[in-house]
Amino acid sequence: MSIHKKIISGRDSSKRIEEKRTIIDTNSGLSRMGWIRVCETDSLSNGDLMGFDHKNKRILIARIEDKIYATDGICTHEYADLSTGFLNEEEKTVTCPLHLSVFKLDDGAPQNPPAEMPLKTYNTKVEGNGIYALIE
Ligand code: FES
């Protein structure tokens, strides 16, 4: 009988934890477990670059052939906002507007100097009518 009570108690407490998580997720509105809602899918067309700010961090979002890329939004060489740079849809790269270093969007690797450090990249997903990036 006491074992049975323990099992029920265990189930109850895990259920409470799940309910609490659900409440936290619902209340957070735009973010769920690190996924940040960037924008609506309609507001980012193929060939678009967009920058957005999240917790003092600038993030670059790009859309090419319906694939969404997310990287750090500031060049690793000096301070330049890559969302004001140039997207190359064939090469899947972004070019810094200041000194013209080119970065691959899939892994952030610089392709030419002066930038030497890669951009950090983030996973993305489309859910419902929203575009999300997994920002740690
Ligand atoms: S600031 Fe981007 S290449 Fe210099």
Boltz pocket constraint, residues with backbone or C-beta under 6 A from the ligand:
constraints:
  - pocket:
      binder: B
      contacts: [[A, 75], [A, 76], [A, 77], [A, 78], [A, 79], [A, 80], [A, 96], [A, 97], [A, 98], [A, 99], [A, 100], [A, 101], [A, 113], [A, 114], [A, 115]]
      max_distance: 6.0
